[in-house]
């Protein structure tokens, strides 16, 4: 698939629609510019190309999905990143959310537990020029302590509860965005106020694939 002027027009329309939503409209211009720029259709199988810029989630293999554009934009807006910040992403998946964060010029560390997706996405992101600082194959519940603490941590799978390891890897003044719950999840934001204190805010209900603990799936 190629990225054409028609695709660009579809992205522009999508970005405008995201600003016009009744619930949780997107207002961060840097996030909207990333949505306008990144060719989402290239992250999908060609059979989905015509619907790539609708606000729909799609399967990407290994039982995983690429999240709806609004979900990606909303989580990114909640994260409130600044250029140069160190960000940990749990759940690389297709790499679309990773590309949005790279477009915002953060230092991105991203973890994927599915070897099949890890290999495919690592190659693909390199090919299209949205390259994280580091991609890892591993258990997202454990985070990546080797580079902690992080300014921001983003979880792109539904966790039954917030992993303590991720809270521990967050800087004082840092922020964690994570969907919490079984089945449907509540988008939740934790801000680290001090070494022992966190504030918590809850937003709307979302649907993510489950975040599995102690699981790292390798291709046989």
C-alpha positions as protocol buffer text, in pm:
chain_id: "A"
residue {
  index: 1
  type: UNK
  ca { x: 0 y: 0 z: 0 }
}
residue {
  index: 2
  type: UNK
  ca { x: 107 y: 357 z: -68 }
}
residue {
  index: 3
  type: UNK
  ca { x: 34 y: 678 z: 120 }
}
residue {
  index: 4
  type: UNK
  ca { x: -150 y: 912 z: -116 }
}
residue {
  index: 5
  type: UNK
  ca { x: -313 y: 1255 z: -111 }
}
residue {
  index: 6
  type: UNK
  ca { x: -644 y: 1073 z: -71 }
}
residue {
  index: 7
  type: UNK
  ca { x: -517 y: 907 z: 248 }
}
residue {
  index: 8
  type: UNK
  ca { x: -399 y: 1246 z: 372 }
}
residue {
  index: 9
  type: UNK
  ca { x: -744 y: 1388 z: 315 }
}
residue {
  index: 10
  type: UNK
  ca { x: -897 y: 1100 z: 510 }
}
residue {
  index: 11
  type: UNK
  ca { x: -659 y: 1168 z: 799 }
}
residue {
  index: 12
  type: UNK
  ca { x: -748 y: 1537 z: 800 }
}
residue {
  index: 13
  type: UNK
  ca { x: -1116 y: 1446 z: 817 }
}
residue {
  index: 14
  type: UNK
  ca { x: -1051 y: 1199 z: 1101 }
}
residue {
  index: 15
  type: UNK
  ca { x: -861 y: 1462 z: 1301 }
}
residue {
  index: 16
  type: UNK
  ca { x: -1146 y: 1707 z: 1259 }
}
residue {
  index: 17
  type: UNK
  ca { x: -1398 y: 1446 z: 1370 }
}
residue {
  index: 18
  type: UNK
  ca { x: -1191 y: 1380 z: 1682 }
}
residue {
  index: 19
  type: UNK
  ca { x: -1218 y: 1749 z: 1776 }
}
residue {
  index: 20
  type: UNK
  ca { x: -1596 y: 1745 z: 1727 }
}
residue {
  index: 21
  type: UNK
  ca { x: -1683 y: 1448 z: 1948 }
}
residue {
  index: 22
  type: UNK
  ca { x: -1938 y: 1509 z: 2222 }
}
residue {
  index: 23
  type: UNK
  ca { x: -1751 y: 1294 z: 2474 }
}
residue {
  index: 24
  type: UNK
  ca { x: -1380 y: 1357 z: 2528 }
}
residue {
  index: 25
  type: UNK
  ca { x: -1308 y: 1566 z: 2217 }
}
residue {
  index: 26
  type: UNK
  ca { x: -938 y: 1593 z: 2135 }
}
residue {
  index: 27
  type: UNK
  ca { x: -794 y: 1943 z: 2165 }
}
residue {
  index: 28
  type: UNK
  ca { x: -416 y: 1894 z: 2186 }
}
residue {
  index: 29
  type: UNK
  ca { x: -288 y: 2024 z: 1852 }
}
residue {
  index: 30
  type: UNK
  ca { x: 34 y: 1820 z: 1870 }
}
residue {
  index: 31
  type: UNK
  ca { x: -167 y: 1499 z: 1911 }
}
residue {
  index: 32
  type: UNK
  ca { x: -400 y: 1598 z: 1626 }
}
residue {
  index: 33
  type: UNK
  ca { x: -101 y: 1671 z: 1402 }
}
residue {
  index: 34
  type: UNK
  ca { x: 36 y: 1323 z: 1471 }
}
residue {
  index: 35
  type: UNK
  ca { x: -302 y: 1176 z: 1372 }
}
residue {
  index: 36
  type: UNK
  ca { x: -293 y: 1384 z: 1051 }
}
residue {
  index: 37
  type: UNK
  ca { x: 60 y: 1271 z: 971 }
}
residue {
  index: 38
  type: UNK
  ca { x: 88 y: 900 z: 1053 }
}
residue {
  index: 39
  type: UNK
  ca { x: -42 y: 665 z: 778 }
}
residue {
  index: 40
  type: UNK
  ca { x: -267 y: 439 z: 989 }
}
residue {
  index: 41
  type: UNK
  ca { x: -371 y: 233 z: 685 }
}
residue {
  index: 42
  type: UNK
  ca { x: -15 y: 102 z: 658 }
}
residue {
  index: 43
  type: UNK
  ca { x: -49 y: -56 z: 1005 }
}
residue {
  index: 44
  type: UNK
  ca { x: -346 y: -268 z: 887 }
}
residue {
  index: 45
  type: UNK
  ca { x: -404 y: -551 z: 644 }
}
residue {
  index: 46
  type: UNK
  ca { x: -489 y: -414 z: 301 }
}
residue {
  index: 47
  type: UNK
  ca { x: -846 y: -549 z: 327 }
}
residue {
  index: 48
  type: UNK
  ca { x: -914 y: -283 z: 593 }
}
residue {
  index: 49
  type: UNK
  ca { x: -769 y: 8 z: 393 }
}
residue {
  index: 50
  type: UNK
  ca { x: -1101 y: 174 z: 309 }
}
residue {
  index: 51
  type: UNK
  ca { x: -1200 y: 185 z: 677 }
}
residue {
  index: 52
  type: UNK
  ca { x: -856 y: 267 z: 818 }
}
residue {
  index: 53
  type: UNK
  ca { x: -952 y: 627 z: 903 }
}
residue {
  index: 54
  type: UNK
  ca { x: -1283 y: 548 z: 1065 }
}
residue {
  index: 55
  type: UNK
  ca { x: -1290 y: 538 z: 1445 }
}
residue {
  index: 56
  type: UNK
  ca { x: -1273 y: 158 z: 1456 }
}
residue {
  index: 57
  type: UNK
  ca { x: -1042 y: -100 z: 1615 }
}
residue {
  index: 58
  type: UNK
  ca { x: -909 y: -378 z: 1391 }
}
residue {
  index: 59
  type: UNK
  ca { x: -744 y: -718 z: 1450 }
}
residue {
  index: 60
  type: UNK
  ca { x: -368 y: -726 z: 1393 }
}
residue {
  index: 61
  type: UNK
  ca { x: -293 y: -1092 z: 1465 }
}
residue {
  index: 62
  type: UNK
  ca { x: -189 y: -1286 z: 1776 }
}
residue {
  index: 63
  type: UNK
  ca { x: -528 y: -1210 z: 1931 }
}
residue {
  index: 64
  type: UNK
  ca { x: -446 y: -837 z: 1951 }
}
residue {
  index: 65
  type: UNK
  ca { x: -602 y: -524 z: 1804 }
}
residue {
  index: 66
  type: UNK
  ca { x: -505 y: -177 z: 1687 }
}
residue {
  index: 67
  type: UNK
  ca { x: -703 y: 63 z: 1905 }
}
residue {
  index: 68
  type: UNK
  ca { x: -957 y: 312 z: 1773 }
}
residue {
  index: 69
  type: UNK
  ca { x: -796 y: 642 z: 1668 }
}
residue {
  index: 70
  type: UNK
  ca { x: -990 y: 828 z: 1938 }
}
residue {
  index: 71
  type: UNK
  ca { x: -860 y: 589 z: 2205 }
}
residue {
  index: 72
  type: UNK
  ca { x: -503 y: 643 z: 2088 }
}
residue {
  index: 73
  type: UNK
  ca { x: -547 y: 1020 z: 2073 }
}
residue {
  index: 74
  type: UNK
  ca { x: -726 y: 1034 z: 2409 }
}
residue {
  index: 75
  type: UNK
  ca { x: -464 y: 827 z: 2592 }
}
residue {
  index: 76
  type: UNK
  ca { x: -189 y: 1038 z: 2435 }
}
residue {
  index: 77
  type: UNK
  ca { x: -363 y: 1361 z: 2534 }
}
residue {
  index: 78
  type: UNK
  ca { x: -405 y: 1236 z: 2891 }
}
residue {
  index: 79
  type: UNK
  ca { x: -36 y: 1148 z: 2901 }
}
residue {
  index: 80
  type: UNK
  ca { x: 58 y: 1517 z: 2847 }
}
residue {
  index: 81
  type: UNK
  ca { x: 404 y: 1447 z: 2708 }
}
residue {
  index: 82
  type: UNK
  ca { x: 673 y: 1701 z: 2633 }
}
residue {
  index: 83
  type: UNK
  ca { x: 955 y: 1666 z: 2384 }
}
residue {
  index: 84
  type: UNK
  ca { x: 1250 y: 1470 z: 2522 }
}
residue {
  index: 85
  type: UNK
  ca { x: 1061 y: 1304 z: 2806 }
}
residue {
  index: 86
  type: UNK
  ca { x: 1138 y: 940 z: 2883 }
}
residue {
  index: 87
  type: UNK
  ca { x: 824 y: 734 z: 2816 }
}
residue {
  index: 88
  type: UNK
  ca { x: 754 y: 365 z: 2875 }
}
residue {
  index: 89
  type: UNK
  ca { x: 479 y: 204 z: 2666 }
}
residue {
  index: 90
  type: UNK
  ca { x: 334 y: -131 z: 2770 }
}
residue {
  index: 91
  type: UNK
  ca { x: 191 y: -314 z: 2469 }
}
residue {
  index: 92
  type: UNK
  ca { x: 358 y: -219 z: 2140 }
}
residue {
  index: 93
  type: UNK
  ca { x: 103 y: -409 z: 1931 }
}
residue {
  index: 94
  type: UNK
  ca { x: 85 y: -278 z: 1574 }
}
residue {
  index: 95
  type: UNK
  ca { x: 314 y: 13 z: 1664 }
}
residue {
  index: 96
  type: UNK
  ca { x: 58 y: 285 z: 1581 }
}
residue {
  index: 97
  type: UNK
  ca { x: 51 y: 427 z: 1935 }
}
residue {
  index: 98
  type: UNK
  ca { x: 431 y: 400 z: 1941 }
}
residue {
  index: 99
  type: UNK
  ca { x: 450 y: 602 z: 1618 }
}
residue {
  index: 100
  type: UNK
  ca { x: 229 y: 874 z: 1768 }
}
residue {
  index: 101
  type: UNK
  ca { x: 462 y: 901 z: 2067 }
}
residue {
  index: 102
  type: UNK
  ca { x: 773 y: 902 z: 1847 }
}
residue {
  index: 103
  type: UNK
  ca { x: 611 y: 1180 z: 1639 }
}
residue {
  index: 104
  type: UNK
  ca { x: 583 y: 1379 z: 1963 }
}
residue {
  index: 105
  type: UNK
  ca { x: 962 y: 1344 z: 2000 }
}
residue {
  index: 106
  type: UNK
  ca { x: 975 y: 1153 z: 2325 }
}
residue {
  index: 107
  type: UNK
  ca { x: 1241 y: 900 z: 2422 }
}
residue {
  index: 108
  type: UNK
  ca { x: 1025 y: 590 z: 2388 }
}
residue {
  index: 109
  type: UNK
  ca { x: 1081 y: 248 z: 2541 }
}
residue {
  index: 110
  type: UNK
  ca { x: 812 y: 1 z: 2438 }
}
residue {
  index: 111
  type: UNK
  ca { x: 742 y: -356 z: 2548 }
}
residue {
  index: 112
  type: UNK
  ca { x: 552 y: -628 z: 2360 }
}
residue {
  index: 113
  type: UNK
  ca { x: 488 y: -977 z: 2500 }
}
residue {
  index: 114
  type: UNK
  ca { x: 396 y: -1145 z: 2168 }
}
residue {
  index: 115
  type: UNK
  ca { x: 708 y: -1243 z: 1975 }
}
residue {
  index: 116
  type: UNK
  ca { x: 515 y: -1258 z: 1648 }
}
residue {
  index: 117
  type: UNK
  ca { x: 404 y: -896 z: 1683 }
}
residue {
  index: 118
  type: UNK
  ca { x: 736 y: -782 z: 1828 }
}
residue {
  index: 119
  type: UNK
  ca { x: 933 y: -898 z: 1523 }
}
residue {
  index: 120
  type: UNK
  ca { x: 678 y: -768 z: 1271 }
}
residue {
  index: 121
  type: UNK
  ca { x: 637 y: -428 z: 1435 }
}
residue {
  index: 122
  type: UNK
  ca { x: 1006 y: -373 z: 1498 }
}
residue {
  index: 123
  type: UNK
  ca { x: 1076 y: -422 z: 1127 }
}
residue {
  index: 124
  type: UNK
  ca { x: 778 y: -212 z: 1019 }
}
residue {
  index: 125
  type: UNK
  ca { x: 846 y: 90 z: 1241 }
}
residue {
  index: 126
  type: UNK
  ca { x: 1205 y: 95 z: 1121 }
}
residue {
  index: 127
  type: UNK
  ca { x: 1086 y: 85 z: 759 }
}
residue {
  index: 128
  type: UNK
  ca { x: 848 y: 381 z: 794 }
}
residue {
  index: 129
  type: UNK
  ca { x: 1086 y: 587 z: 1008 }
}
residue {
  index: 130
  type: UNK
  ca { x: 908 y: 593 z: 1347 }
}
residue {
  index: 131
  type: UNK
  ca { x: 1178 y: 430 z: 1555 }
}
residue {
  index: 132
  type: UNK
  ca { x: 1153 y: 402 z: 1936 }
}
residue {
  index: 133
  type: UNK
  ca { x: 1463 y: 441 z: 2151 }
}
residue {
  index: 134
  type: UNK
  ca { x: 1426 y: 72 z: 2240 }
}
residue {
  index: 135
  type: UNK
  ca { x: 1179 y: -210 z: 2171 }
}
residue {
  index: 136
  type: UNK
  ca { x: 1167 y: -504 z: 2407 }
}
residue {
  index: 137
  type: UNK
  ca { x: 1010 y: -848 z: 2412 }
}
residue {
  index: 138
  type: UNK
  ca { x: 891 y: -918 z: 2766 }
}
residue {
  index: 139
  type: UNK
  ca { x: 631 y: -908 z: 3042 }
}
residue {
  index: 140
  type: UNK
  ca { x: 471 y: -564 z: 3060 }
}
residue {
  index: 141
  type: UNK
  ca { x: 376 y: -610 z: 3426 }
}
residue {
  index: 142
  type: UNK
  ca { x: 745 y: -591 z: 3511 }
}
residue {
  index: 143
  type: UNK
  ca { x: 804 y: -273 z: 3313 }
}
residue {
  index: 144
  type: UNK
  ca { x: 1165 y: -197 z: 3223 }
}
residue {
  index: 145
  type: UNK
  ca { x: 1353 y: -110 z: 3544 }
}
residue {
  index: 146
  type: UNK
  ca { x: 1686 y: -74 z: 3361 }
}
residue {
  index: 147
  type: UNK
  ca { x: 1580 y: 270 z: 3234 }
}
residue {
  index: 148
  type: UNK
  ca { x: 1358 y: 378 z: 3524 }
}
residue {
  index: 149
  type: UNK
  ca { x: 1239 y: 620 z: 3641 }
}
residue {
  index: 150
  type: UNK
  ca { x: 1012 y: 740 z: 3360 }
}
residue {
  index: 151
  type: UNK
  ca { x: 841 y: 1074 z: 3308 }
}
residue {
  index: 152
  type: UNK
  ca { x: 539 y: 897 z: 3162 }
}
residue {
  index: 153
  type: UNK
  ca { x: 410 y: 540 z: 3142 }
}
residue {
  index: 154
  type: UNK
  ca { x: 131 y: 436 z: 2905 }
}
residue {
  index: 155
  type: UNK
  ca { x: -47 y: 99 z: 2919 }
}
residue {
  index: 156
  type: UNK
  ca { x: -241 y: -5 z: 2608 }
}
residue {
  index: 157
  type: UNK
  ca { x: -408 y: -318 z: 2750 }
}
residue {
  index: 158
  type: UNK
  ca { x: -672 y: -363 z: 3018 }
}
residue {
  index: 159
  type: UNK
  ca { x: -524 y: -448 z: 3359 }
}
residue {
  index: 160
  type: UNK
  ca { x: -740 y: -585 z: 3644 }
}
residue {
  index: 161
  type: UNK
  ca { x: -542 y: -359 z: 3878 }
}
residue {
  index: 162
  type: UNK
  ca { x: -249 y: -121 z: 3849 }
}
residue {
  index: 163
  type: UNK
  ca { x: 85 y: -309 z: 3851 }
}
residue {
  index: 164
  type: UNK
  ca { x: 295 y: -198 z: 4148 }
}
residue {
  index: 165
  type: UNK
  ca { x: 614 y: -235 z: 3944 }
}
residue {
  index: 166
  type: UNK
  ca { x: 494 y: 33 z: 3703 }
}
residue {
  index: 167
  type: UNK
  ca { x: 407 y: 275 z: 3982 }
}
residue {
  index: 168
  type: UNK
  ca { x: 753 y: 215 z: 4128 }
}
residue {
  index: 169
  type: UNK
  ca { x: 917 y: 303 z: 3794 }
}
residue {
  index: 170
  type: UNK
  ca { x: 743 y: 641 z: 3769 }
}
residue {
  index: 171
  type: UNK
  ca { x: 929 y: 961 z: 3852 }
}
residue {
  index: 172
  type: UNK
  ca { x: 801 y: 1196 z: 4119 }
}
residue {
  index: 173
  type: UNK
  ca { x: 600 y: 1438 z: 3906 }
}
residue {
  index: 174
  type: UNK
  ca { x: 542 y: 1162 z: 3649 }
}
residue {
  index: 175
  type: UNK
  ca { x: 216 y: 1028 z: 3512 }
}
residue {
  index: 176
  type: UNK
  ca { x: 78 y: 679 z: 3439 }
}
residue {
  index: 177
  type: UNK
  ca { x: -220 y: 630 z: 3206 }
}
residue {
  index: 178
  type: UNK
  ca { x: -379 y: 286 z: 3228 }
}
residue {
  index: 179
  type: UNK
  ca { x: -719 y: 125 z: 3156 }
}
residue {
  index: 180
  type: UNK
  ca { x: -824 y: -70 z: 3468 }
}
residue {
  index: 181
  type: UNK
  ca { x: -1090 y: -338 z: 3496 }
}
residue {
  index: 182
  type: UNK
  ca { x: -1205 y: -674 z: 3367 }
}
residue {
  index: 183
  type: UNK
  ca { x: -1420 y: -680 z: 3053 }
}
residue {
  index: 184
  type: UNK
  ca { x: -1462 y: -306 z: 3009 }
}
residue {
  index: 185
  type: UNK
  ca { x: -1209 y: -79 z: 3172 }
}
residue {
  index: 186
  type: UNK
  ca { x: -1202 y: 267 z: 3326 }
}
residue {
  index: 187
  type: UNK
  ca { x: -931 y: 491 z: 3184 }
}
residue {
  index: 188
  type: UNK
  ca { x: -729 y: 589 z: 3491 }
}
residue {
  index: 189
  type: UNK
  ca { x: -454 y: 845 z: 3545 }
}
residue {
  index: 190
  type: UNK
  ca { x: -206 y: 825 z: 3832 }
}
residue {
  index: 191
  type: UNK
  ca { x: 22 y: 1121 z: 3910 }
}
residue {
  index: 192
  type: UNK
  ca { x: 316 y: 1062 z: 4143 }
}
residue {
  index: 193
  type: UNK
  ca { x: 311 y: 1344 z: 4395 }
}
residue {
  index: 194
  type: UNK
  ca { x: 591 y: 1217 z: 4620 }
}
residue {
  index: 195
  type: UNK
  ca { x: 790 y: 895 z: 4670 }
}
residue {
  index: 196
  type: UNK
  ca { x: 492 y: 750 z: 4857 }
}
residue {
  index: 197
  type: UNK
  ca { x: 190 y: 950 z: 4731 }
}
residue {
  index: 198
  type: UNK
  ca { x: -16 y: 922 z: 4412 }
}
residue {
  index: 199
  type: UNK
  ca { x: -324 y: 1107 z: 4297 }
}
residue {
  index: 200
  type: UNK
  ca { x: -585 y: 925 z: 4087 }
}
residue {
  index: 201
  type: UNK
  ca { x: -835 y: 1043 z: 3826 }
}
residue {
  index: 202
  type: UNK
  ca { x: -1086 y: 829 z: 3636 }
}
residue {
  index: 203
  type: UNK
  ca { x: -1229 y: 891 z: 3292 }
}
residue {
  index: 204
  type: UNK
  ca { x: -1467 y: 701 z: 3063 }
}
residue {
  index: 205
  type: UNK
  ca { x: -1521 y: 334 z: 2992 }
}
residue {
  index: 206
  type: UNK
  ca { x: -1309 y: 171 z: 2721 }
}
residue {
  index: 207
  type: UNK
  ca { x: -1253 y: -178 z: 2582 }
}
residue {
  index: 208
  type: UNK
  ca { x: -899 y: -316 z: 2553 }
}
residue {
  index: 209
  type: UNK
  ca { x: -752 y: -663 z: 2514 }
}
residue {
  index: 210
  type: UNK
  ca { x: -648 y: -797 z: 2857 }
}
residue {
  index: 211
  type: UNK
  ca { x: -304 y: -731 z: 3000 }
}
residue {
  index: 212
  type: UNK
  ca { x: -171 y: -1073 z: 3103 }
}
residue {
  index: 213
  type: UNK
  ca { x: 66 y: -1111 z: 3395 }
}
residue {
  index: 214
  type: UNK
  ca { x: 377 y: -1332 z: 3385 }
}
residue {
  index: 215
  type: UNK
  ca { x: 321 y: -1398 z: 3014 }
}
residue {
  index: 216
  type: UNK
  ca { x: 573 y: -1365 z: 2736 }
}
residue {
  index: 217
  type: UNK
  ca { x: 462 y: -1551 z: 2424 }
}
residue {
  index: 218
  type: UNK
  ca { x: 726 y: -1677 z: 2186 }
}
residue {
  index: 219
  type: UNK
  ca { x: 671 y: -1824 z: 1842 }
}
residue {
  index: 220
  type: UNK
  ca { x: 750 y: -2193 z: 1831 }
}
